[in-house]
Amino acid sequence: MLNLTKFDADGFAITQPILTPNDTTRLISLIEQHTIPNNKRGGIRDIMHRVPELIQVSNHPAVRSIVESILDSTAFIVRSTLFDKTDNANWKVPWHQDVTIAVSKRVELEGYGPWSNKESITHVQPPTEVLNRMVTVRVHLDPCPASNGALRVMPGTHKLGRINQNDAPQYVSAGNDVCCEVAAGAALVMRPLLLHASSPSAIPTHRRVLHFDFATGDLPAGLEWRMR
């Protein structure tokens, strides 16, 4: 499904639809039953704990095929988040990399830090080699054209290692960044260290995205991934 050579060079790819219109309608209904409508938060962490049926999406054969082709057959999910841009939650995200992981508890280790606590979930910035053993699959439940806050990415920047957040804009070349317009039911697949950003929706409507992080390998010295 993916051109792995191009994915390795660019750090991202957009798939054809994985889910059918009936699938997306059913999932939206499930999410609405389990979450607070019209909340002002753009992201809901641990969405699979709130809506256990979403494991069907993370285990979808097409999703597993993509993940295993990039990582390997031992890959497992380590984080799930729902993002949705609406009138009440329509935000701008500056250029950045995803550099934190969710863990079960804090264990002081060299190379791990700083630590943070987000909605009672322990997070830490790990060494780069851990982030290089991860891939993100963002399954879109709504159409996401440029006008609806589509993610923008800077191809190839995942190969630069971890970048100081304040220096991120200098690695973005105007005209070379890519706007990732994604159809409903399709997915944006990306490396966590790929520089990405998004603008507010020009015409705010739902932009529901199921963001799944996958990884391979254990963490050291008693530190554990939060989801296995």
C-alpha positions as YAML, in Angstrom:
chain: A
units: angstrom
residues:
- id: 1
  name: MET
  ca: [0.00, 0.00, 0.00]
- id: 2
  name: LEU
  ca: [2.94, 2.33, 0.66]
- id: 3
  name: ASN
  ca: [5.98, 3.09, -1.45]
- id: 4
  name: LEU
  ca: [8.45, 2.36, 1.35]
- id: 5
  name: THR
  ca: [11.41, 3.93, -0.45]
- id: 6
  name: LYS
  ca: [9.52, 7.21, -0.81]
- id: 7
  name: PHE
  ca: [8.20, 6.98, 2.74]
- id: 8
  name: ASP
  ca: [11.72, 6.51, 4.08]
- id: 9
  name: ALA
  ca: [12.90, 9.58, 2.14]
- id: 10
  name: ASP
  ca: [9.92, 11.85, 2.87]
- id: 11
  name: GLY
  ca: [8.88, 10.64, 6.32]
- id: 12
  name: PHE
  ca: [5.17, 10.59, 5.43]
- id: 13
  name: ALA
  ca: [2.59, 9.13, 3.07]
- id: 14
  name: ILE
  ca: [-1.15, 9.49, 2.44]
- id: 15
  name: THR
  ca: [-3.14, 6.32, 1.85]
- id: 16
  name: GLN
  ca: [-6.25, 5.54, -0.13]
- id: 17
  name: PRO
  ca: [-9.38, 5.15, 2.05]
- id: 18
  name: ILE
  ca: [-9.02, 2.35, 4.57]
- id: 19
  name: LEU
  ca: [-12.47, 2.76, 6.10]
- id: 20
  name: THR
  ca: [-15.78, 2.78, 4.23]
- id: 21
  name: PRO
  ca: [-18.33, 5.61, 4.64]
- id: 22
  name: ASN
  ca: [-20.39, 3.25, 6.81]
- id: 23
  name: ASP
  ca: [-17.33, 2.61, 8.98]
- id: 24
  name: THR
  ca: [-16.66, 6.31, 9.54]
- id: 25
  name: THR
  ca: [-20.33, 7.05, 10.29]
- id: 26
  name: ARG
  ca: [-20.43, 4.24, 12.86]
- id: 27
  name: LEU
  ca: [-17.18, 5.36, 14.52]
- id: 28
  name: ILE
  ca: [-18.31, 8.98, 14.72]
- id: 29
  name: SER
  ca: [-21.51, 7.81, 16.41]
- id: 30
  name: LEU
  ca: [-19.53, 5.75, 18.94]
- id: 31
  name: ILE
  ca: [-17.22, 8.66, 19.71]
- id: 32
  name: GLU
  ca: [-20.14, 11.04, 20.21]
- id: 33
  name: GLN
  ca: [-21.71, 8.60, 22.67]
- id: 34
  name: HIS
  ca: [-18.55, 8.42, 24.78]
- id: 35
  name: THR
  ca: [-17.24, 12.00, 24.72]
- id: 36
  name: ILE
  ca: [-18.51, 15.39, 25.78]
- id: 37
  name: PRO
  ca: [-20.05, 17.26, 22.80]
- id: 38
  name: ASN
  ca: [-18.86, 20.76, 21.92]
- id: 39
  name: ASN
  ca: [-15.95, 20.64, 24.37]
- id: 40
  name: LYS
  ca: [-13.32, 23.31, 23.90]
- id: 41
  name: ARG
  ca: [-10.44, 20.88, 23.90]
- id: 42
  name: GLY
  ca: [-9.17, 20.01, 20.46]
- id: 43
  name: GLY
  ca: [-7.66, 16.72, 21.59]
- id: 44
  name: ILE
  ca: [-8.87, 13.86, 23.77]
- id: 45
  name: ARG
  ca: [-6.07, 11.67, 25.08]
- id: 46
  name: ASP
  ca: [-6.44, 7.94, 25.63]
- id: 47
  name: ILE
  ca: [-9.43, 7.82, 23.30]
- id: 48
  name: MET
  ca: [-9.25, 4.00, 23.11]
- id: 49
  name: HIS
  ca: [-9.86, 3.83, 26.87]
- id: 50
  name: ARG
  ca: [-12.98, 5.95, 26.46]
- id: 51
  name: VAL
  ca: [-14.12, 4.13, 23.32]
- id: 52
  name: PRO
  ca: [-12.74, 0.56, 23.44]
- id: 53
  name: GLU
  ca: [-14.31, -0.28, 20.09]
- id: 54
  name: LEU
  ca: [-11.63, 1.88, 18.44]
- id: 55
  name: ILE
  ca: [-9.18, -0.99, 18.86]
- id: 56
  name: GLN
  ca: [-10.86, -2.30, 15.71]
- id: 57
  name: VAL
  ca: [-9.33, 0.64, 13.83]
- id: 58
  name: SER
  ca: [-5.83, 0.25, 15.25]
- id: 59
  name: ASN
  ca: [-6.02, -3.48, 14.45]
- id: 60
  name: HIS
  ca: [-7.57, -2.99, 11.01]
- id: 61
  name: PRO
  ca: [-5.73, -5.25, 8.53]
- id: 62
  name: ALA
  ca: [-4.77, -2.29, 6.33]
- id: 63
  name: VAL
  ca: [-3.43, -0.34, 9.34]
- id: 64
  name: ARG
  ca: [-1.47, -3.35, 10.61]
- id: 65
  name: SER
  ca: [-0.07, -3.98, 7.13]
- id: 66
  name: ILE
  ca: [1.21, -0.40, 6.93]
- id: 67
  name: VAL
  ca: [2.68, -0.42, 10.43]
- id: 68
  name: GLU
  ca: [4.37, -3.79, 10.04]
- id: 69
  name: SER
  ca: [5.86, -2.86, 6.68]
- id: 70
  name: ILE
  ca: [7.52, 0.19, 8.29]
- id: 71
  name: LEU
  ca: [8.42, -1.33, 11.66]
- id: 72
  name: ASP
  ca: [7.87, -5.09, 11.97]
- id: 73
  name: SER
  ca: [5.29, -7.65, 13.06]
- id: 74
  name: THR
  ca: [6.04, -7.03, 16.75]
- id: 75
  name: ALA
  ca: [4.80, -3.42, 16.55]
- id: 76
  name: PHE
  ca: [2.20, -2.45, 19.16]
- id: 77
  name: ILE
  ca: [0.11, 0.63, 19.90]
- id: 78
  name: VAL
  ca: [1.49, 2.98, 22.56]
- id: 79
  name: ARG
  ca: [-0.87, 5.98, 22.41]
- id: 80
  name: SER
  ca: [-4.27, 6.95, 21.02]
- id: 81
  name: THR
  ca: [-5.67, 10.48, 20.67]
- id: 82
  name: LEU
  ca: [-8.71, 12.02, 19.02]
- id: 83
  name: PHE
  ca: [-8.20, 15.42, 17.41]
- id: 84
  name: ASP
  ca: [-11.15, 17.50, 16.24]
- id: 85
  name: LYS
  ca: [-11.22, 21.08, 14.99]
- id: 86
  name: THR
  ca: [-14.58, 22.79, 15.42]
- id: 87
  name: ASP
  ca: [-15.95, 26.29, 16.03]
- id: 88
  name: ASN
  ca: [-15.19, 25.80, 19.72]
- id: 89
  name: ALA
  ca: [-11.73, 24.32, 19.22]
- id: 90
  name: ASN
  ca: [-10.03, 25.77, 16.17]
- id: 91
  name: TRP
  ca: [-6.36, 26.16, 16.88]
- id: 92
  name: LYS
  ca: [-3.03, 26.79, 15.19]
- id: 93
  name: VAL
  ca: [-0.09, 24.44, 15.75]
- id: 94
  name: PRO
  ca: [3.41, 25.80, 14.99]
- id: 95
  name: TRP
  ca: [6.13, 23.73, 13.35]
- id: 96
  name: HIS
  ca: [7.25, 20.99, 15.71]
- id: 97
  name: GLN
  ca: [8.23, 17.34, 16.10]
- id: 98
  name: ASP
  ca: [6.43, 14.80, 18.30]
- id: 99
  name: VAL
  ca: [9.10, 14.07, 20.91]
- id: 100
  name: THR
  ca: [7.23, 12.70, 23.94]
- id: 101
  name: ILE
  ca: [6.00, 9.22, 24.76]
- id: 102
  name: ALA
  ca: [3.41, 8.05, 27.30]
- id: 103
  name: VAL
  ca: [4.69, 5.66, 29.98]
- id: 104
  name: SER
  ca: [3.12, 3.77, 32.87]
- id: 105
  name: LYS
  ca: [5.19, 5.45, 35.60]
- id: 106
  name: ARG
  ca: [8.22, 7.68, 36.10]
- id: 107
  name: VAL
  ca: [11.61, 5.97, 36.25]
- id: 108
  name: GLU
  ca: [14.68, 8.20, 36.38]
- id: 109
  name: LEU
  ca: [17.02, 7.22, 33.54]
- id: 110
  name: GLU
  ca: [19.88, 8.94, 31.77]
- id: 111
  name: GLY
  ca: [18.74, 10.38, 28.45]
- id: 112
  name: TYR
  ca: [15.06, 10.47, 29.42]
- id: 113
  name: GLY
  ca: [13.55, 13.87, 30.21]
- id: 114
  name: PRO
  ca: [12.09, 16.32, 30.77]
- id: 115
  name: TRP
  ca: [9.05, 14.68, 32.32]
- id: 116
  name: SER
  ca: [5.48, 15.97, 32.23]
- id: 117
  name: ASN
  ca: [2.03, 14.95, 33.39]
- id: 118
  name: LYS
  ca: [-0.85, 15.44, 30.96]
- id: 119
  name: GLU
  ca: [-4.32, 14.59, 32.20]
- id: 120
  name: SER
  ca: [-2.83, 12.18, 34.78]
- id: 121
  name: ILE
  ca: [-0.74, 10.42, 32.13]
- id: 122
  name: THR
  ca: [3.04, 10.42, 32.59]
- id: 123
  name: HIS
  ca: [5.02, 11.60, 29.55]
- id: 124
  name: VAL
  ca: [8.74, 11.86, 28.89]
- id: 125
  name: GLN
  ca: [11.05, 12.83, 26.06]
- id: 126
  name: PRO
  ca: [13.10, 9.71, 25.22]
- id: 127
  name: PRO
  ca: [16.36, 9.38, 23.27]
- id: 128
  name: THR
  ca: [16.08, 9.78, 19.50]
- id: 129
  name: GLU
  ca: [16.59, 6.07, 18.88]
- id: 130
  name: VAL
  ca: [13.29, 5.34, 20.66]
- id: 131
  name: LEU
  ca: [11.42, 7.83, 18.46]
- id: 132
  name: ASN
  ca: [13.00, 6.24, 15.39]
- id: 133
  name: ARG
  ca: [11.32, 2.97, 16.37]
- id: 134
  name: MET
  ca: [7.89, 4.57, 16.11]
- id: 135
  name: VAL
  ca: [5.36, 5.45, 13.43]
- id: 136
  name: THR
  ca: [2.10, 7.42, 13.57]
- id: 137
  name: VAL
  ca: [-1.08, 6.55, 11.68]
- id: 138
  name: ARG
  ca: [-3.68, 9.34, 11.58]
- id: 139
  name: VAL
  ca: [-7.00, 7.91, 10.38]
- id: 140
  name: HIS
  ca: [-9.36, 10.67, 9.20]
- id: 141
  name: LEU
  ca: [-13.08, 10.30, 9.91]
- id: 142
  name: ASP
  ca: [-13.99, 13.51, 8.06]
- id: 143
  name: PRO
  ca: [-12.72, 14.99, 4.78]
- id: 144
  name: CYS
  ca: [-9.69, 17.16, 5.45]
- id: 145
  name: PRO
  ca: [-8.97, 19.64, 2.65]
- id: 146
  name: ALA
  ca: [-6.54, 22.53, 3.13]
- id: 147
  name: SER
  ca: [-9.40, 24.76, 4.29]
- id: 148
  name: ASN
  ca: [-10.14, 22.41, 7.20]
- id: 149
  name: GLY
  ca: [-6.82, 22.69, 9.04]
- id: 150
  name: ALA
  ca: [-4.97, 19.96, 7.18]
- id: 151
  name: LEU
  ca: [-1.52, 19.08, 8.51]
- id: 152
  name: ARG
  ca: [1.47, 20.59, 6.72]
- id: 153
  name: VAL
  ca: [4.75, 18.68, 6.72]
- id: 154
  name: MET
  ca: [8.34, 19.36, 5.71]
- id: 155
  name: PRO
  ca: [9.57, 16.26, 3.83]
- id: 156
  name: GLY
  ca: [12.81, 14.66, 4.95]
- id: 157
  name: THR
  ca: [13.14, 16.49, 8.27]
- id: 158
  name: HIS
  ca: [12.65, 13.25, 10.22]
- id: 159
  name: LYS
  ca: [16.24, 12.41, 9.30]
- id: 160
  name: LEU
  ca: [17.63, 15.44, 11.15]
- id: 161
  name: GLY
  ca: [17.21, 13.96, 14.62]
- id: 162
  name: ARG
  ca: [15.62, 15.93, 17.41]
- id: 163
  name: ILE
  ca: [15.53, 19.67, 16.71]
- id: 164
  name: ASN
  ca: [15.29, 22.47, 19.26]
- id: 165
  name: GLN
  ca: [11.68, 23.69, 19.10]
- id: 166
  name: ASN
  ca: [12.81, 27.32, 18.76]
- id: 167
  name: ASP
  ca: [14.94, 26.40, 15.73]
- id: 168
  name: ALA
  ca: [12.22, 24.46, 13.89]
- id: 169
  name: PRO
  ca: [11.19, 27.29, 11.49]
- id: 170
  name: GLN
  ca: [14.68, 27.51, 10.01]
- id: 171
  name: TYR
  ca: [14.33, 23.95, 8.67]
- id: 172
  name: VAL
  ca: [11.13, 24.81, 6.79]
- id: 173
  name: SER
  ca: [11.59, 25.94, 3.19]
- id: 174
  name: ALA
  ca: [8.73, 28.02, 1.83]
- id: 175
  name: GLY
  ca: [7.22, 26.27, -1.16]
- id: 176
  name: ASN
  ca: [8.72, 22.90, -0.23]
- id: 177
  name: ASP
  ca: [6.34, 22.08, 2.60]
- id: 178
  name: VAL
  ca: [3.39, 19.84, 1.73]
- id: 179
  name: CYS
  ca: [-0.24, 20.28, 2.71]
- id: 180
  name: CYS
  ca: [-1.61, 16.82, 3.54]
- id: 181
  name: GLU
  ca: [-5.17, 16.82, 2.27]
- id: 182
  name: VAL
  ca: [-6.74, 13.53, 3.32]
- id: 183
  name: ALA
  ca: [-10.05, 11.95, 2.30]
- id: 184
  name: ALA
  ca: [-12.50, 10.63, 4.89]
- id: 185
  name: GLY
  ca: [-11.53, 7.07, 5.77]
- id: 186
  name: ALA
  ca: [-7.94, 7.50, 4.55]
- id: 187
  name: ALA
  ca: [-4.81, 7.88, 6.66]
- id: 188
  name: LEU
  ca: [-1.76, 10.08, 6.96]
- id: 189
  name: VAL
  ca: [1.23, 7.95, 7.99]
- id: 190
  name: MET
  ca: [4.26, 9.76, 9.38]
- id: 191
  name: ARG
  ca: [7.40, 9.52, 11.46]
- id: 192
  name: PRO
  ca: [7.21, 11.34, 14.84]
- id: 193
  name: LEU
  ca: [10.35, 13.41, 14.10]
- id: 194
  name: LEU
  ca: [8.93, 14.80, 10.84]
- id: 195
  name: LEU
  ca: [8.40, 18.56, 11.24]
- id: 196
  name: HIS
  ca: [4.69, 19.34, 10.96]
- id: 197
  name: ALA
  ca: [2.25, 22.17, 11.64]
- id: 198
  name: SER
  ca: [-1.36, 23.10, 11.02]
- id: 199
  name: SER
  ca: [-3.42, 26.25, 10.59]
- id: 200
  name: PRO
  ca: [-6.87, 26.95, 11.99]
- id: 201
  name: SER
  ca: [-9.73, 25.81, 9.79]
- id: 202
  name: ALA
  ca: [-10.81, 28.57, 7.41]
- id: 203
  name: ILE
  ca: [-14.38, 27.24, 7.50]
- id: 204
  name: PRO
  ca: [-14.56, 25.41, 10.82]
- id: 205
  name: THR
  ca: [-16.35, 22.08, 10.74]
- id: 206
  name: HIS
  ca: [-15.52, 18.72, 12.20]
- id: 207
  name: ARG
  ca: [-12.03, 17.40, 11.42]
- id: 208
  name: ARG
  ca: [-11.99, 14.20, 13.47]
- id: 209
  name: VAL
  ca: [-8.69, 12.35, 13.33]
- id: 210
  name: LEU
  ca: [-7.80, 9.16, 15.19]
- id: 211
  name: HIS
  ca: [-4.09, 9.53, 15.96]
- id: 212
  name: PHE
  ca: [-2.41, 6.19, 16.75]
- id: 213
  name: ASP
  ca: [1.26, 5.87, 17.73]
- id: 214
  name: PHE
  ca: [2.93, 2.49, 17.25]
- id: 215
  name: ALA
  ca: [6.35, 1.32, 18.45]
- id: 216
  name: THR
  ca: [8.62, -1.70, 18.65]
- id: 217
  name: GLY
  ca: [10.88, -2.85, 21.44]
- id: 218
  name: ASP
  ca: [10.88, -2.50, 25.20]
- id: 219
  name: LEU
  ca: [12.02, 0.53, 27.17]
- id: 220
  name: PRO
  ca: [15.00, 0.09, 29.52]
- id: 221
  name: ALA
  ca: [15.39, -0.48, 33.26]
- id: 222
  name: GLY
  ca: [11.76, -0.92, 34.28]
- id: 223
  name: LEU
  ca: [10.35, 1.94, 32.23]
- id: 224
  name: GLU
  ca: [7.23, 0.71, 30.42]
- id: 225
  name: TRP
  ca: [5.11, 1.94, 27.54]
- id: 226
  name: ARG
  ca: [1.69, 2.94, 28.82]
- id: 227
  name: MET
  ca: [-0.25, 0.83, 26.29]
- id: 228
  name: ARG
  ca: [0.68, -2.68, 25.20]
...
